[in-house]
């Protein structure tokens, strides 16, 4: 059984739906758990973990007291709606890499085409590939490219049937990677995609970084760039590296700055002189993009009001 090999794709997202899922599991299993320990388990920074926990708390999924973080009744409901089973495998030679993780998704076979799509999704999320299997009429099969399904080796099939309570139309996703963590992340990310994502309120899904959010932010930044007559514009999403636009072009697609970061963290508009970066010494205005009381992004431009004020000051006319 072989997945599609590939390299870990570069990603500027600090946490994804997988990390939210993992957080819900860890908070329930380790009662209570501290933020530092959770950050270590998730493999993301304490700042990103703090943001993730803030989102969960805002939507009633967790609560915190002096002893640590707990899963609320609402959080438990959301966790229990995630219908999948996860198991790390010890079957040398099963796939293309050192570590494998299998996920069972019930009644999902109709969502599978050829299995290639699932492998691509796993690669995007840190794995080296993924193998997709479907359980039909008591046996495991590979989705076929040619229209005819191929049955899995009976010995491998028996192992999986002992490991999971397989039912008709179930799907198995086997993520493979150089580490157990990446194998799990790849397989679970595929499963979450097949399940339609986490069953949060739409607000939470919107706050977690997605490509559409990034594209919308770039489009908005270019619109502002035109409105201010081509003056430099910077924009940054909370969980993504930002962009810098000058002369109608993106000249930096991995940009951030102290004022942008402070604006996102505080949710406040700043009119100040930049103390570092390419606009050091220039007065800028940076304002947050607010969604449901949370700054999800920030956009900054040269302070046009200040420019006109200086221009119209007696002695400059």
C-alpha positions as CSV (number, residue, x, y, z in Angstrom):
1,X,0.0,0.0,0.0
2,X,1.7,3.2,-1.1
3,X,0.7,6.9,-0.7
4,X,1.9,9.7,-2.9
5,X,5.4,10.8,-1.7
6,X,6.0,14.5,-1.3
7,X,7.7,17.2,0.8
8,X,6.2,19.1,3.7
9,X,4.5,22.1,2.1
10,X,5.4,25.5,3.5
11,X,2.5,27.0,5.4
12,X,2.2,30.2,7.3
13,X,-0.9,29.1,9.1
14,X,-0.1,28.8,12.8
15,X,-3.0,26.4,13.5
16,X,-5.6,24.6,11.5
17,X,-8.8,22.6,12.1
18,X,-6.5,19.6,13.0
19,X,-5.1,21.6,15.9
20,X,-8.5,22.5,17.1
21,X,-9.6,18.9,17.0
22,X,-6.4,17.8,18.8
23,X,-7.0,20.4,21.4
24,X,-10.5,19.2,22.1
25,X,-9.2,15.6,22.5
26,X,-6.4,16.6,24.7
27,X,-8.4,18.8,27.0
28,X,-10.9,16.0,27.6
29,X,-8.3,13.3,28.1
30,X,-6.0,15.3,30.4
31,X,-8.3,16.9,32.9
32,X,-7.2,19.5,33.7
33,X,-4.5,20.6,31.3
34,X,-2.4,23.7,31.2
35,X,-1.7,26.0,28.2
36,X,2.0,25.3,28.1
37,X,1.5,21.5,28.1
38,X,-1.2,21.8,25.4
39,X,1.1,24.0,23.3
40,X,3.8,21.2,23.5
41,X,1.3,18.5,22.5
42,X,-0.1,20.5,19.6
43,X,3.3,21.5,18.3
44,X,2.5,25.2,17.9
45,X,3.7,28.2,19.8
46,X,2.1,29.4,23.1
47,X,0.8,32.5,21.3
48,X,-1.1,30.5,18.8
49,X,-2.3,28.1,21.5
50,X,-3.6,31.2,23.4
51,X,-5.5,32.4,20.3
52,X,-6.9,28.9,19.7
53,X,-8.1,28.7,23.3
54,X,-9.6,32.2,23.2
55,X,-11.7,31.0,20.2
56,X,-12.8,27.9,22.0
57,X,-13.7,29.9,25.1
58,X,-15.6,32.5,23.2
59,X,-17.8,29.8,21.7
60,X,-18.4,28.1,25.0
61,X,-16.3,25.0,24.3
62,X,-13.9,25.4,27.3
63,X,-13.6,27.1,30.7
64,X,-10.6,27.8,32.8
65,X,-10.0,28.0,36.5
66,X,-6.9,28.0,38.8
67,X,-6.2,24.3,38.1
68,X,-6.3,24.4,34.3
69,X,-8.4,24.2,31.2
70,X,-11.6,22.1,31.0
71,X,-13.9,21.0,28.3
72,X,-17.4,22.4,28.7
73,X,-20.7,20.6,27.9
74,X,-20.8,22.5,24.6
75,X,-17.3,21.5,23.8
76,X,-18.0,17.8,24.6
77,X,-21.0,18.0,22.2
78,X,-18.8,19.3,19.4
79,X,-16.1,16.7,20.1
80,X,-18.7,13.9,20.1
81,X,-20.0,15.0,16.7
82,X,-16.6,14.2,15.1
83,X,-17.4,10.7,14.0
84,X,-14.0,9.0,13.4
85,X,-11.7,6.6,15.1
86,X,-7.9,7.1,15.2
87,X,-5.1,4.5,15.7
88,X,-1.4,4.6,15.2
89,X,0.0,1.6,13.4
90,X,2.9,-0.7,13.9
91,X,3.0,-2.5,10.6
92,X,6.5,-2.1,9.0
93,X,6.5,-1.8,5.2
94,X,2.9,-1.0,5.0
95,X,3.4,2.4,3.3
96,X,6.2,4.6,2.0
97,X,7.5,6.1,5.3
98,X,8.4,5.2,8.9
99,X,5.1,6.0,10.7
100,X,1.5,5.4,9.9
101,X,-1.8,6.5,11.4
102,X,-5.2,5.1,10.4
103,X,-8.5,6.9,10.7
104,X,-11.9,5.3,10.2
105,X,-14.7,7.6,8.9
106,X,-18.1,5.9,9.1
107,X,-20.4,5.8,6.0
108,X,-18.1,8.0,3.8
109,X,-17.4,5.7,0.9
110,X,-19.6,7.8,-1.5
111,X,-17.4,10.7,-0.9
112,X,-14.4,8.9,-2.3
113,X,-13.4,9.0,-6.0
114,X,-9.9,7.7,-6.7
115,X,-8.1,8.2,-3.4
116,X,-5.7,10.7,-5.0
117,X,-7.6,13.7,-3.6
118,X,-7.1,12.3,0.0
119,X,-3.4,11.8,-0.5
120,X,-3.0,15.4,-1.8
121,X,-4.9,16.7,1.3
122,X,-2.6,14.7,3.6
123,X,0.5,16.1,1.9
124,X,-0.8,19.7,2.3
125,X,-1.1,19.0,6.1
126,X,2.4,17.7,6.7
127,X,2.3,14.0,5.8
128,X,4.2,12.3,2.9
129,X,1.0,10.8,1.6
130,X,-2.1,8.8,2.4
131,X,-3.7,5.6,1.3
132,X,-7.5,5.4,1.0
133,X,-9.5,2.2,1.6
134,X,-13.2,1.6,1.4
135,X,-15.1,-1.2,3.3
136,X,-17.7,-2.8,1.0
137,X,-19.7,-6.0,1.5
138,X,-17.3,-7.2,4.3
139,X,-14.0,-6.5,2.6
140,X,-11.5,-3.6,2.2
141,X,-10.8,-2.3,-1.3
142,X,-8.6,0.3,-2.9
143,X,-10.6,2.9,-4.9
144,X,-9.9,2.0,-8.5
145,X,-8.6,4.4,-11.2
146,X,-9.9,2.0,-13.9
147,X,-13.4,1.4,-12.6
148,X,-12.7,-2.0,-10.9
149,X,-11.9,-2.1,-7.2
150,X,-9.0,-4.1,-5.9
151,X,-9.2,-6.0,-2.7
152,X,-6.6,-5.4,0.0
153,X,-4.3,-8.3,1.0
154,X,-6.5,-10.5,3.3
155,X,-3.8,-10.4,6.0
156,X,-3.8,-6.6,6.1
157,X,-7.6,-6.6,5.9
158,X,-7.8,-8.9,8.9
159,X,-5.5,-6.7,10.9
160,X,-7.7,-3.6,10.3
161,X,-10.9,-5.5,11.0
162,X,-9.5,-6.4,14.4
163,X,-8.4,-2.8,15.0
164,X,-11.6,-1.1,14.0
165,X,-15.3,-2.1,14.0
166,X,-15.7,-1.7,10.3
167,X,-19.1,-1.4,8.7
168,X,-20.4,-1.2,5.2
169,X,-19.4,2.1,3.4
170,X,-16.8,3.0,6.0
171,X,-13.5,4.6,4.8
172,X,-10.0,4.1,6.2
173,X,-7.4,6.8,5.6
174,X,-3.8,5.8,6.4
175,X,-1.5,8.8,6.7
176,X,2.2,8.2,6.4
177,X,5.0,10.5,7.5
178,X,8.5,10.7,9.0
179,X,7.0,11.3,12.5
180,X,3.9,9.9,14.3
181,X,2.6,13.4,14.7
182,X,2.7,14.3,11.0
183,X,1.2,10.9,10.1
184,X,-1.7,11.7,12.5
185,X,-2.1,15.2,11.3
186,X,-2.2,14.2,7.7
187,X,-4.8,11.4,8.2
188,X,-7.0,13.4,10.6
189,X,-7.0,16.4,8.3
190,X,-8.3,14.3,5.5
191,X,-11.0,12.8,7.7
192,X,-12.1,16.3,8.9
193,X,-12.2,17.4,5.2
194,X,-14.4,14.4,4.3
195,X,-16.7,15.1,7.3
196,X,-17.1,18.7,6.2
197,X,-15.0,20.2,8.9
198,X,-15.6,20.8,12.6
199,X,-19.2,21.4,13.6
200,X,-18.6,24.8,15.1
201,X,-20.6,27.9,14.5
202,X,-19.7,29.5,11.3
203,X,-18.0,32.3,13.1
204,X,-15.2,30.0,14.4
205,X,-14.6,28.5,11.0
206,X,-14.3,31.9,9.5
207,X,-11.8,33.0,12.1
208,X,-9.5,30.1,11.4
209,X,-7.3,30.9,8.5
210,X,-8.4,29.6,5.1
211,X,-7.1,30.4,1.6
212,X,-10.3,32.3,0.8
213,X,-9.7,34.6,3.7
214,X,-6.3,35.4,2.5
215,X,-7.4,36.0,-1.1
216,X,-10.2,38.3,0.2
217,X,-7.6,40.3,2.3
218,X,-5.3,40.7,-0.7
219,X,-8.2,41.9,-2.9
220,X,-9.2,44.4,-0.2
221,X,-5.6,45.6,0.2
222,X,-5.3,46.3,-3.6
223,X,-8.6,48.2,-3.5
224,X,-7.3,50.4,-0.7
225,X,-4.0,50.8,-2.6
226,X,-6.0,52.3,-5.6
227,X,-8.1,54.5,-3.3
228,X,-5.1,56.2,-1.7
229,X,-3.5,56.9,-5.0
230,X,-0.9,54.1,-5.1
231,X,0.5,54.8,-1.6
232,X,2.1,51.7,0.1
233,X,-0.4,49.3,1.7
234,X,0.3,46.5,4.2
235,X,-2.1,43.8,5.3
236,X,-1.9,40.8,7.6
237,X,-4.3,38.1,8.7
238,X,-4.1,37.1,12.3
239,X,-2.8,33.5,11.5
240,X,-0.9,34.3,8.3
241,X,2.2,36.2,7.1
242,X,1.2,39.5,5.5
243,X,1.7,41.3,2.2
244,X,3.2,44.6,1.3
245,X,1.9,46.4,-1.9
246,X,3.7,49.2,-3.7
247,X,3.3,50.6,-7.2
248,X,0.5,48.2,-8.0
249,X,2.4,45.0,-7.1
250,X,2.9,42.7,-4.1
251,X,6.6,43.3,-3.3
252,X,6.6,41.1,-0.1
253,X,4.3,38.2,0.5
254,X,5.8,37.2,3.9
255,X,5.5,40.6,5.6
256,X,4.8,41.6,9.2
257,X,5.5,44.5,11.4
258,X,5.3,45.6,15.0
259,X,2.4,48.0,14.4
260,X,0.4,45.4,12.4
261,X,0.9,42.8,15.1
262,X,0.0,45.2,17.9
263,X,-3.1,46.3,16.0
264,X,-4.3,42.6,15.7
265,X,-3.5,41.8,19.3
266,X,-5.3,44.9,20.8
267,X,-8.0,45.5,18.2
268,X,-7.1,49.2,18.2
269,X,-6.4,51.7,15.4
270,X,-2.9,53.2,15.6
271,X,-1.6,56.4,14.1
272,X,2.1,56.4,14.8
273,X,5.6,56.7,13.4
274,X,7.0,53.3,12.4
275,X,10.1,52.5,14.5
276,X,11.4,49.7,12.4
277,X,11.0,48.0,9.0
278,X,10.8,49.5,5.5
279,X,8.7,52.4,6.7
280,X,10.8,53.4,9.6
281,X,10.4,57.1,10.4
282,X,7.2,57.4,8.4
283,X,3.8,58.1,10.0
284,X,1.4,55.3,9.3
285,X,-2.2,54.4,10.2
286,X,-3.1,50.8,10.9
287,X,-6.6,49.7,11.6
288,X,-8.1,46.2,12.5
289,X,-10.6,44.2,10.6
290,X,-13.1,43.2,13.3
291,X,-15.3,40.1,13.2
292,X,-17.6,39.3,16.1
293,X,-15.4,41.3,18.5
294,X,-12.1,39.8,17.4
295,X,-9.5,41.4,15.2
296,X,-8.9,38.9,12.4
297,X,-6.6,41.0,10.3
298,X,-5.1,44.5,10.1
299,X,-4.4,46.9,7.2
300,X,-2.0,49.8,7.2
301,X,-1.3,52.7,4.9
302,X,0.8,55.9,5.1
303,X,-1.2,58.4,7.2
304,X,-2.8,60.5,4.3
305,X,-4.4,62.9,6.8
306,X,-0.9,63.7,8.2
307,X,0.5,64.1,4.8
308,X,-2.2,66.7,3.8
309,X,-1.8,68.4,7.2
310,X,1.9,68.9,6.6
311,X,1.4,70.0,3.0
312,X,-1.2,72.6,4.0
313,X,0.8,74.0,6.9
314,X,1.8,77.6,6.3
315,X,5.3,77.7,4.9
316,X,4.7,74.5,2.8
317,X,2.3,76.2,0.4
